[in-house]
C-alpha cells in the first residue's frame, strides 16, 4: 500500500484559509463591540451581510428575549414562533441593507429593525440609543 504524506503546501493553504476566515469573522463582529455607535455606509453593509448570514439567530434570540419577559415556560414557545417569523424579516432587510448600503436611506444609515445585529439578543447590556 502506498503511504500518502501530507503535502506542505496544502497545510499552508489550509492555514491561510483559516486565517482569512478568522479575519472576516473579526471584521463582522468588530462594529458591535463599540458602545459609541457611528452609523456609516460600511456599517450598513456589514449589518446587511450579518443579517443575511446569521438571520437564523432570530429563533434562539427571540426565545431568550421572550423568556426574560415572561419566564421560560411561556417565553420558549412564544420566542420560537416569533423567531420563525422574524427570520424572514431579518433576511429580507439584510438583502435590502446590503444592496442599498451606498445610499443614505434611511437618513443617517440607522438600522431598520431592532436589535441591529441578530446576536444582540444575547447581550446583557441594553442596545445603544439610535441617533436621529
FENQUI-V863452 format. One record per helix or strand. SS is the DSSP state (a for helix, b for strand). FROM is the first residue (numbers start at 1). TO is the last residue. If there is no record, write none. Layout:
BEGIN
ss->SS from->FROM to->TO
ss->SS from->FROM to->TO
END
This chain:
BEGIN
ss->a from->8 to->33
ss->a from->41 to->54
ss->a from->57 to->70
ss->a from->72 to->99
ss->a from->107 to->109
ss->a from->118 to->122
END
